[in-house]
Amino acid sequence: MNVTIERSAKMGAKILVVDDDVNICDILRMYLEREGYEVKTVNDGAEGIATFKLYDPDLVLLDIMLPKKDGWQVCREIRETSTKPIIMITAKGEIFDKVLGLELGADDFIVKPFDTKEVTARVKAVLRRYSMAKDAMTKEETLKFEHIEVSLQKYELKIKGKSVDIPPKELELLYFLASNCNHVFTRDQLLDKVWGFDYLGDSRTVDVHIKRLREKLEGVSDKWTLKTVWGVGYKFETAQ
């Protein structure tokens, strides 16, 4: 494998495309470069991991069905060290794919066959949201409630003083709800505020993240709770 790492001062964000279909890689490269992005493509999961470490992209477009290491494993390994945005590409469009991707920390999904205009729109939206989140992190303080601390600056959740592994979007969702405690948000509002765009029009994205958060936070304190407001949405409720 020969990876050349270069970056033109005229180019925009760096995007890594990991897909075993060379034609799809070429199409995505062409359209994304027209939008001003710098694009590198690779065709298997193992090379995807190696190139991610060397290339340090701003966003990854990641196919699920890959040789050597599938997209799930690539996503897992990236999330061990990085919160960089990942948009997964799937030919299936099944709920299982989306749910597993969410649990692993994917930021969005694109289903094949896709429209290149949709891809570029989603790339822009995800990068914009990530940039806004990074800017916000420099201003935010750690939120503290009984037995829990949530920090966006460190991307860290502490329960009873101990750090707990948590995917980036789960932490961002918890931070947003906790920083607006006792305020009810609809699923669409949470998609807009936390994801920054309409996530395939699928409110189950929020439900999956809430479910996973509850598994981590169950029984931690009776002073606060992640509450479902039936027919409306969710809130981080504190004892009055």
N, C-alpha and C positions, 0 to 999 in steps of 0.2 A: 504494500500500500504506500502510495506516495502522496502526501498531503502538502500542498503549498499554501502557506498562510500569508496572504497579502490583503491590504485594505486601502482602497483609493480614498483620498480625502474628499472626493466628489460624491462618493457613494453614501447611501443612507445606512439604515440598520442592517446587520448581518443576519442572514437567514440560512439555516441548514435544512435541506430537504433530504429525508431518508425514505426511499421508496425503491423497490426492486424492479419497477417498471421504468425502463430508461426513457420511453416516450413521455410518460407523465413527468419525469424529472426535467426533461428538456422543455416541455410546455410551461411548467411552473417557473423554471428559470427565466424563460423568455418574458413572460408576463410580469414577473416580480422585478426583473431588471428594468423593464419599461417604467415601473413605478419608482425607480431610483434605489432599489435595494441591492445589496451585494449578496449573491447567492452561491452556495456550494452544495453540490449534490453527491450522495453516496447511495449504494445499492444493497447494503445488508446491515443488519443490526450491530454486529461487532464493529464494523467500520464506522457506523454511526456514533457509537460510544467513543471510539478513539478520536474521531474528528471533532466531536463536541468538546473534548478536553483541549484539543490543540487550537481549534478555530474560535472557541468561545463566542458562539452566535448569540444574537439578541432574542431569537425565536427559533423554534424547531417545528417543522412540518413533518410528522412522523406517521408512516404507514404502519398498520397493525400486522399484516401478514408479510413477514420478512424472513429471509434465510439467516442461519447462524444464531441470531437472537431476534425473537419477535418484538413487536412494538411495545408490548406490555413490559418485557424485561428491560428494554431500553429506557422506557419511562421511569421504571423503578430506580434504575442506576443513576439516571440524571437527577432524580429527586433526592437521592442520598446526599448530594452536594450542592444542588442549585435550585433556585426558584424561577429560573428563566421560563418564559411562557412556552407551552407545548400545545400545538394543535394536532390532534390525531386524525388520520385519514383512514376510513374504513369502507369496504365495499359491501358490508352487511347491513349497517344501519339498524342493528338490533339493540334493544334496550339493555341487554347484558353487556354489550360492548361499552355503552355509555356509562353504565353504573360502575363497571370495573375501572374504566378510564378516570372517572371522577374520584374514585377511592385512591387511585394511584397518583392523583394530582394533575391530571390533564386540565387545560384551560378551555378548550373548545373541541368540537368535532366537525369534520367535513365528510360527507358521504359521497362515494363514487357512484355514478358519474357526477362530477361537479362542474359548476360554471366558474370559469376563471375569474370573472368579476366578483363572484361571491367570495372566492378565496382571498383575493386582494383586499376586499372590504373587511373580512374577518381578521386578516393579518394586521391591518391598520388599527382596527378596534382593540385587539388584544394588546398590541404594542402601546397604544395610547393609555389603556387602563394600567398596564404595568408601569409605565412612566409616571403616571399620576400617583400610583401606590408608592413608588420609590420616593417621590417628592414628599408625600405625606408622612412617610416613615421618619424623615428627619425632624418633623415637627411634633410627632405624637409622643405621648408619655405612656408608661406602662399602666394598664388598668388593673386595679386591685380590688377584689371582693373577698369574702371569707373563703380561705383555702385555695384561692385561685389568683394567678397573675397572667396577664396577656400582654405581650410586647410585640409590636410590629417592627420595631427597630431591630430586634434580635430574631424575629420570626420564631418566638418561643412561647410555649404554654407551660406554666408551672402549676401543678396541683399538689397542695400541701408541701410546697417547697421543692418538689422534684420535677425536673423537666420531663415532658411527655411528648413522644413523637406525634406530629400532626401535619397533614398535608397543608400546603400554603393557603388554598382556598377555604379550607375549614377554619383556619386561624383567622383569615380576613373576615369571614362571615361572623365568627364569634366576636371578634373585636368590634365590628360595626354594630352588632346588636347590643353588646355590653356598653359601648360608648353612647348608645341611645336608649338606655334602660327604661323599661316601662312604656316604651313607644311601640305600637304595633305596626309591622310592615307587611304588605302583601308580598306574595312570591315575585310578582313582576317588579315591584319596587326593589326587592333584594337583588334580583338579577341585574337591574340597572345600577344600583349603588355598589355592589360588590364585584360583579363581573364586568359592568360597564357597557353591556350590549345585550341584545336579545338572544339568549343562548338557545338557538334553534327553536324558539318559541315553546320550550319544554320546561314547565315549572317543576317537574320531578327532579331537576338538578338541585333545587333548593331542598326538597324533601330528603334526598339522599344525604346531603351534607348535614342537615339537622339530625337525622337518624344517627349518623356516625359521631356527631358531637355529643349527643345524649349518651351514647355508649361509653364515651370517655368520661363524662361528667356525672354519671349516675351516682347518687348517694354522697356526693362531695360536700354539699351544704344544704341546709334547709332555709338559708337566708336569701337564696336566689334560685331561679330555674329558667330553663328554656321552655317557654310555654307556647302551646298551640292555641290560637284564638280561632275557633271553628268558623269556617266560612269567610275568614279574613286572611290570616297569615300567622306570623310568629312574632314573639317578643322575648327579650331578656328581662324577666320580672324579678324585682327585688322586694323583700319584705318591707311593708310600710311601717 
